């Protein structure tokens, strides 16, 4: 009876080939995977702004006005006590959170009503990854009125 030859383990050459292939894959695919978190943050900011806009529209339907800049987005969670105090404010608020949402970079959204230009009733702005006005790519400002 012949014994079957059983080969156990890998040779050093086989291990080196696998490591070289993994290194090449990491070189070409790594940067694409690592840039995704920034894309996800931009998408989240856009989705947050759309949700806030929906809440603002419901607020206006109930009260007849948008919150003022001074009342801010907090008016979507707690009934404002500063003038103009809205009639018809819905108990429970207009957002499903107990605090004013922050942008994906943990900065406050900027809310202005009325908007600063073009006779907009309101505007919502995230200053992007750098938290400063202006910038490009992931540092660029994200503005609600530019999403349409």
ROLOSE-619555 format. One record per residue (C-alpha): residue in three letters; residue number from 0; x, y, z. Coordinates in Angstrom, 3 decimals, padded with zeros to 6 digits. Example, Ala and Ser with C-alpha at 12.3 -4.5 7.8 and 13.67 -1.06 7.14 Angstrom:
% residues 2
<code->ALA; pos->0; u->012.300; v->-004.500; w->007.800> .
<code->SER; pos->1; u->013.670; v->-001.060; w->007.140> .
END
This chain:
% residues 148
<code->UNK; pos->0; u->000.000; v->000.000; w->000.000> .
<code->UNK; pos->1; u->001.253; v->003.414; w->-000.938> .
<code->UNK; pos->2; u->001.031; v->006.277; w->001.513> .
<code->UNK; pos->3; u->-000.392; v->009.499; w->000.206> .
<code->UNK; pos->4; u->001.939; v->012.398; w->000.544> .
<code->UNK; pos->5; u->000.345; v->015.082; w->002.681> .
<code->UNK; pos->6; u->001.731; v->018.551; w->002.284> .
<code->UNK; pos->7; u->001.334; v->020.648; w->005.426> .
<code->UNK; pos->8; u->001.770; v->024.416; w->005.628> .
<code->UNK; pos->9; u->002.999; v->027.004; w->003.138> .
<code->UNK; pos->10; u->006.432; v->027.608; w->001.776> .
<code->UNK; pos->11; u->008.203; v->030.896; w->002.387> .
<code->UNK; pos->12; u->007.846; v->031.792; w->-001.299> .
<code->UNK; pos->13; u->004.067; v->031.269; w->-001.208> .
<code->UNK; pos->14; u->003.753; v->033.491; w->001.860> .
<code->UNK; pos->15; u->005.860; v->036.208; w->000.209> .
<code->UNK; pos->16; u->003.687; v->036.128; w->-002.943> .
<code->UNK; pos->17; u->000.522; v->036.492; w->-000.861> .
<code->UNK; pos->18; u->002.010; v->039.422; w->001.091> .
<code->UNK; pos->19; u->003.066; v->041.191; w->-002.123> .
<code->UNK; pos->20; u->-000.438; v->040.761; w->-003.588> .
<code->UNK; pos->21; u->-002.048; v->042.094; w->-000.392> .
<code->UNK; pos->22; u->000.352; v->045.042; w->-000.405> .
<code->UNK; pos->23; u->-000.548; v->045.898; w->-004.003> .
<code->UNK; pos->24; u->-004.266; v->045.680; w->-003.231> .
<code->UNK; pos->25; u->-003.848; v->047.949; w->-000.206> .
<code->UNK; pos->26; u->-001.932; v->050.478; w->-002.304> .
<code->UNK; pos->27; u->-004.641; v->050.791; w->-004.942> .
<code->UNK; pos->28; u->-007.824; v->050.158; w->-002.985> .
<code->UNK; pos->29; u->-006.902; v->051.691; w->000.391> .
<code->UNK; pos->30; u->-007.225; v->055.362; w->-000.618> .
<code->UNK; pos->31; u->-010.641; v->054.747; w->-002.163> .
<code->UNK; pos->32; u->-011.931; v->053.086; w->000.998> .
<code->UNK; pos->33; u->-010.405; v->055.685; w->003.313> .
<code->UNK; pos->34; u->-012.060; v->058.593; w->001.447> .
<code->UNK; pos->35; u->-015.545; v->057.136; w->002.018> .
<code->UNK; pos->36; u->-016.017; v->058.490; w->005.551> .
<code->UNK; pos->37; u->-015.786; v->062.042; w->004.191> .
<code->UNK; pos->38; u->-018.339; v->061.249; w->001.492> .
<code->UNK; pos->39; u->-020.616; v->059.750; w->004.146> .
<code->UNK; pos->40; u->-020.337; v->062.887; w->006.304> .
<code->UNK; pos->41; u->-021.315; v->065.127; w->003.384> .
<code->UNK; pos->42; u->-024.296; v->062.868; w->002.623> .
<code->UNK; pos->43; u->-025.338; v->062.946; w->006.273> .
<code->UNK; pos->44; u->-025.174; v->066.763; w->006.339> .
<code->UNK; pos->45; u->-027.385; v->066.920; w->003.237> .
<code->UNK; pos->46; u->-029.873; v->064.454; w->004.761> .
<code->UNK; pos->47; u->-029.885; v->066.357; w->008.059> .
<code->UNK; pos->48; u->-030.618; v->069.622; w->006.242> .
<code->UNK; pos->49; u->-033.474; v->068.039; w->004.340> .
<code->UNK; pos->50; u->-034.957; v->066.720; w->007.603> .
<code->UNK; pos->51; u->-034.558; v->070.138; w->009.235> .
<code->UNK; pos->52; u->-036.203; v->071.786; w->006.215> .
<code->UNK; pos->53; u->-039.168; v->069.403; w->006.525> .
<code->UNK; pos->54; u->-039.452; v->070.253; w->010.222> .
<code->UNK; pos->55; u->-039.272; v->073.980; w->009.414> .
<code->UNK; pos->56; u->-042.095; v->073.619; w->006.889> .
<code->UNK; pos->57; u->-044.266; v->071.818; w->009.459> .
<code->UNK; pos->58; u->-043.434; v->074.535; w->011.998> .
<code->UNK; pos->59; u->-044.552; v->077.207; w->009.526> .
<code->UNK; pos->60; u->-047.768; v->075.317; w->008.733> .
<code->UNK; pos->61; u->-048.633; v->075.218; w->012.441> .
<code->UNK; pos->62; u->-047.460; v->078.696; w->013.441> .
<code->UNK; pos->63; u->-047.625; v->080.740; w->010.251> .
<code->UNK; pos->64; u->-043.958; v->081.813; w->010.449> .
<code->UNK; pos->65; u->-040.465; v->080.346; w->010.464> .
<code->UNK; pos->66; u->-038.431; v->080.613; w->013.673> .
<code->UNK; pos->67; u->-036.321; v->083.769; w->013.806> .
<code->UNK; pos->68; u->-032.535; v->083.627; w->013.725> .
<code->UNK; pos->69; u->-032.528; v->084.374; w->017.461> .
<code->UNK; pos->70; u->-034.968; v->081.535; w->018.197> .
<code->UNK; pos->71; u->-032.857; v->079.250; w->016.028> .
<code->UNK; pos->72; u->-033.317; v->075.577; w->015.375> .
<code->UNK; pos->73; u->-034.046; v->075.079; w->019.075> .
<code->UNK; pos->74; u->-037.559; v->076.316; w->018.234> .
<code->UNK; pos->75; u->-038.119; v->072.992; w->016.487> .
<code->UNK; pos->76; u->-037.609; v->071.173; w->019.798> .
<code->UNK; pos->77; u->-038.835; v->073.593; w->022.471> .
<code->UNK; pos->78; u->-041.523; v->076.247; w->022.181> .
<code->UNK; pos->79; u->-039.813; v->079.634; w->021.826> .
<code->UNK; pos->80; u->-040.323; v->082.103; w->024.632> .
<code->UNK; pos->81; u->-038.817; v->085.072; w->022.773> .
<code->UNK; pos->82; u->-040.852; v->087.264; w->020.464> .
<code->UNK; pos->83; u->-042.575; v->086.411; w->018.294> .
<code->UNK; pos->84; u->-043.902; v->083.596; w->020.487> .
<code->UNK; pos->85; u->-045.696; v->081.294; w->018.033> .
<code->UNK; pos->86; u->-049.326; v->080.332; w->018.380> .
<code->UNK; pos->87; u->-050.118; v->076.800; w->017.306> .
<code->UNK; pos->88; u->-046.724; v->075.335; w->018.227> .
<code->UNK; pos->89; u->-047.098; v->071.542; w->018.326> .
<code->UNK; pos->90; u->-046.352; v->069.963; w->021.727> .
<code->UNK; pos->91; u->-043.497; v->067.518; w->021.312> .
<code->UNK; pos->92; u->-041.756; v->069.624; w->018.711> .
<code->UNK; pos->93; u->-040.879; v->069.027; w->015.096> .
<code->UNK; pos->94; u->-037.683; v->066.972; w->015.276> .
<code->UNK; pos->95; u->-037.254; v->063.455; w->016.657> .
<code->UNK; pos->96; u->-034.369; v->064.540; w->018.883> .
<code->UNK; pos->97; u->-034.134; v->066.069; w->022.315> .
<code->UNK; pos->98; u->-031.339; v->068.448; w->021.309> .
<code->UNK; pos->99; u->-030.497; v->070.599; w->018.316> .
<code->UNK; pos->100; u->-028.661; v->068.419; w->015.792> .
<code->UNK; pos->101; u->-025.013; v->069.098; w->015.015> .
<code->UNK; pos->102; u->-023.409; v->068.595; w->011.636> .
<code->UNK; pos->103; u->-021.345; v->065.425; w->011.041> .
<code->UNK; pos->104; u->-018.174; v->067.288; w->012.083> .
<code->UNK; pos->105; u->-019.786; v->068.099; w->015.454> .
<code->UNK; pos->106; u->-020.317; v->071.799; w->014.675> .
<code->UNK; pos->107; u->-023.610; v->073.654; w->015.006> .
<code->UNK; pos->108; u->-025.642; v->074.183; w->011.868> .
<code->UNK; pos->109; u->-025.987; v->077.880; w->011.092> .
<code->UNK; pos->110; u->-029.633; v->078.923; w->010.800> .
<code->UNK; pos->111; u->-030.775; v->082.324; w->009.597> .
<code->UNK; pos->112; u->-034.278; v->083.571; w->009.029> .
<code->UNK; pos->113; u->-034.651; v->085.498; w->006.891> .
<code->UNK; pos->114; u->-031.703; v->084.391; w->004.762> .
<code->UNK; pos->115; u->-028.977; v->086.894; w->004.000> .
<code->UNK; pos->116; u->-029.461; v->087.083; w->000.229> .
<code->UNK; pos->117; u->-031.942; v->086.459; w->-002.575> .
<code->UNK; pos->118; u->-034.980; v->087.015; w->-000.332> .
<code->UNK; pos->119; u->-034.786; v->083.485; w->001.103> .
<code->UNK; pos->120; u->-037.150; v->082.830; w->004.007> .
<code->UNK; pos->121; u->-034.409; v->080.858; w->005.791> .
<code->UNK; pos->122; u->-031.063; v->079.193; w->005.229> .
<code->UNK; pos->123; u->-029.223; v->076.334; w->006.897> .
<code->UNK; pos->124; u->-025.457; v->076.051; w->006.528> .
<code->UNK; pos->125; u->-022.789; v->073.550; w->007.569> .
<code->UNK; pos->126; u->-019.259; v->074.916; w->007.373> .
<code->UNK; pos->127; u->-017.874; v->071.532; w->006.315> .
<code->UNK; pos->128; u->-014.938; v->069.575; w->007.686> .
<code->UNK; pos->129; u->-012.797; v->072.589; w->008.582> .
<code->UNK; pos->130; u->-015.572; v->074.459; w->010.428> .
<code->UNK; pos->131; u->-014.660; v->077.691; w->008.608> .
<code->UNK; pos->132; u->-016.438; v->079.682; w->005.909> .
<code->UNK; pos->133; u->-015.430; v->078.884; w->002.362> .
<code->UNK; pos->134; u->-013.148; v->076.048; w->001.429> .
<code->UNK; pos->135; u->-013.353; v->073.380; w->-001.192> .
<code->UNK; pos->136; u->-013.851; v->069.626; w->-001.387> .
<code->UNK; pos->137; u->-014.763; v->068.352; w->002.088> .
<code->UNK; pos->138; u->-014.004; v->071.757; w->003.646> .
<code->UNK; pos->139; u->-016.622; v->073.462; w->001.454> .
<code->UNK; pos->140; u->-019.729; v->074.970; w->003.030> .
<code->UNK; pos->141; u->-022.936; v->072.990; w->002.501> .
<code->UNK; pos->142; u->-025.913; v->075.312; w->002.058> .
<code->UNK; pos->143; u->-029.550; v->074.276; w->002.113> .
<code->UNK; pos->144; u->-030.470; v->076.641; w->-000.712> .
<code->UNK; pos->145; u->-027.855; v->075.065; w->-003.020> .
<code->UNK; pos->146; u->-029.161; v->071.513; w->-002.586> .
<code->UNK; pos->147; u->-032.059; v->071.879; w->-004.994> .
END
